[in-house]
Amino acid sequence: MPNMSDVFRADFLGTFGVVTRGEQFLLVGNQRTIGGASVRTWDLPGGRVEARELLHEALARELREETGLIVRGTPRFLFVQEGQRRRSGKRVQAWRSFFFGVDVEPGEPQPGHEVLAVRWMERAEMAAELTAPYHDSWLAWLQQGGTLLRSEWSD
């Protein structure tokens, strides 16, 4: 998800992987600043697309950096999230995040890079655990599907 620090230098273009094992989804634990407080969030693995990277290249890099897992085959497009963060009614950042279903080579995920922990989570757990403002689109997609979901985060 977007860099959640209080300093926004640029809009965000990201890519995130939906990795499943049976009925469980792989999530990574991050420390974020939300509402002025440092909190642990559980997010799908992924992150910022760097200069000259294609979406699938960034997705493979982020998944490897954050979990040690290697993408197998071609990721399947699921949806795009377009969001904005507002502070005092003024837009301070916009983001576009592309979500893909991903198959991975055999192996157990391990936290790496900026990730503090990894966790397999059941769908039923997610509503209680995924409470960051940017989680709204992921939770909506799980319930109703769709290909373009919008999100807003107001401080």
Secondary structure, DSSP 4 states (H G I P E B T S, - for coil): ----SS---S-EEEEEEE-EETTEEEEEEEEEEETTEEEEEEE-SEEEPPTT--HHHHHHHHHHHHH---EEEEEEEEEEEEEEEEETTEEEEEEEEEEEEEEE-SS-----TT--EEEEEEHHHHHHH--SGGGHHHHHHHHH--SEEEEEEE-
